């Protein structure tokens, strides 16, 4: 049981880490932010903590690739480096989102192409799932009002 709990926490953390550049670009597409704001927003939205040793090198890499820009804001209590999305960054964000959506659709298509919905004679829905080895019929009946 402990393994299940750890897995349920581990999977979202791994997915978030794998998509961290996309997440940062998405945040910056809504408004310019400083590093600590990004760290806080990731933790609040995803429940995963990535500290400065992860976020700042990523921001440096994104800036070197021309996907984000930074400027020092000297008007606050302490100087803060503010990051904003460039047009190249917006293009990369759009492309990455489209690619991720395509992958999700392909995964869903694998499930959907193997499943068909048929109305049942008992005012219920019957789902027929087909496997490669044999055809099995799994009936999931739910009353339709």
C-alpha positions in Angstrom: 0.0 0.0 0.0 2.9 2.4 0.8 4.2 1.9 -2.7 0.9 3.0 -4.2 1.0 6.2 -2.1 4.6 6.9 -3.1 3.8 6.3 -6.7 0.8 8.6 -6.6 3.1 11.4 -5.4 6.1 10.5 -7.6 4.3 10.4 -10.9 3.0 14.0 -10.8 6.4 15.2 -9.6 8.2 13.5 -12.5 5.7 14.8 -15.0 6.0 18.3 -13.6 9.8 18.1 -13.7 9.7 16.8 -17.3 7.5 19.7 -18.4 9.1 22.4 -16.2 10.3 24.5 -19.2 6.8 24.4 -20.7 5.3 25.4 -17.3 7.7 28.3 -16.9 7.0 29.5 -20.4 3.3 29.2 -19.8 3.5 31.3 -16.6 5.5 33.9 -18.3 3.0 34.1 -21.2 0.5 35.5 -18.7 2.8 38.1 -17.0 6.4 38.9 -16.4 7.7 37.3 -13.1 10.7 37.1 -11.0 12.3 33.8 -10.0 10.7 33.5 -6.6 7.2 34.1 -8.0 7.8 31.2 -10.4 9.0 28.9 -7.6 5.9 29.9 -5.5 3.5 29.5 -8.4 4.8 26.0 -9.3 4.4 24.9 -5.7 0.9 26.4 -5.4 -0.4 25.0 -8.7 1.4 21.6 -8.8 2.2 20.8 -5.2 5.8 20.2 -6.1 8.7 22.3 -4.8 11.5 23.2 -7.2 14.1 25.4 -5.4 16.3 28.1 -6.7 19.0 25.6 -7.7 16.6 24.1 -10.2 14.7 27.2 -11.4 17.5 29.8 -11.9 19.6 27.5 -14.1 16.5 26.7 -16.2 15.8 30.5 -16.5 19.4 31.1 -17.6 19.1 28.3 -20.2 15.7 29.6 -21.5 17.3 33.1 -21.8 20.3 31.8 -23.7 18.0 30.1 -26.1 16.2 33.4 -26.7 12.9 32.1 -25.3 12.8 34.6 -22.4 14.3 38.0 -21.6 15.3 39.4 -18.2 15.5 43.0 -16.8 16.5 44.2 -13.4 13.8 46.0 -11.5 15.4 48.4 -9.2 12.1 50.1 -8.1 11.2 47.5 -5.4 12.7 47.1 -1.9 15.3 44.9 -3.3 16.5 44.5 -6.9 14.7 41.7 -8.7 15.4 40.1 -12.1 12.1 40.1 -14.0 11.7 37.5 -16.7 9.3 37.9 -19.7 8.5 35.7 -22.7 9.9 36.6 -26.1 8.1 36.1 -29.4 10.4 33.0 -30.0 9.4 31.8 -26.5 5.7 32.2 -27.4 6.3 30.3 -30.7 8.1 27.5 -28.7 5.2 27.4 -26.1 2.6 27.1 -28.9 4.6 24.3 -30.6 5.2 22.5 -27.3 1.6 22.7 -26.3 0.5 21.4 -29.8 3.0 18.5 -29.5 1.8 17.6 -26.0 -1.8 17.7 -27.1 -1.0 15.5 -30.1 0.7 13.0 -27.8 -2.3 13.0 -25.4 -4.7 12.5 -28.4 -2.6 9.6 -29.6 -2.7 8.0 -26.2 -6.5 8.5 -26.0 -6.9 7.2 -29.5 -5.3 3.9 -28.5 -7.9 3.5 -25.9 -10.8 4.8 -28.0 -10.1 2.8 -31.1 -10.2 -0.3 -29.0 -13.5 0.6 -27.4 -16.9 1.1 -29.0 -20.1 2.2 -27.4 -23.3 0.3 -28.1 -26.7 1.1 -26.6 -28.0 -1.8 -24.5 -31.5 -3.2 -24.6 -31.9 -2.3 -20.9 -31.7 1.5 -21.1 -28.0 1.3 -20.3 -24.7 1.7 -22.0 -22.6 -1.3 -23.0 -19.0 -0.9 -23.6 -17.3 -3.5 -25.8 -13.5 -3.7 -25.3 -11.5 -5.6 -27.8 -8.0 -7.0 -27.1 -5.5 -8.3 -29.6 -5.7 -11.9 -28.4 -9.4 -12.2 -28.2 -12.6 -10.3 -28.1 -14.1 -9.7 -24.7 -17.3 -8.0 -23.9 -17.3 -6.0 -20.7 -20.6 -4.6 -19.8 -20.7 -1.5 -17.7 -24.4 -0.8 -17.2 -25.5 2.5 -15.9 -29.1 3.5 -15.8 -30.0 6.3 -18.1 -32.8 8.5 -16.7 
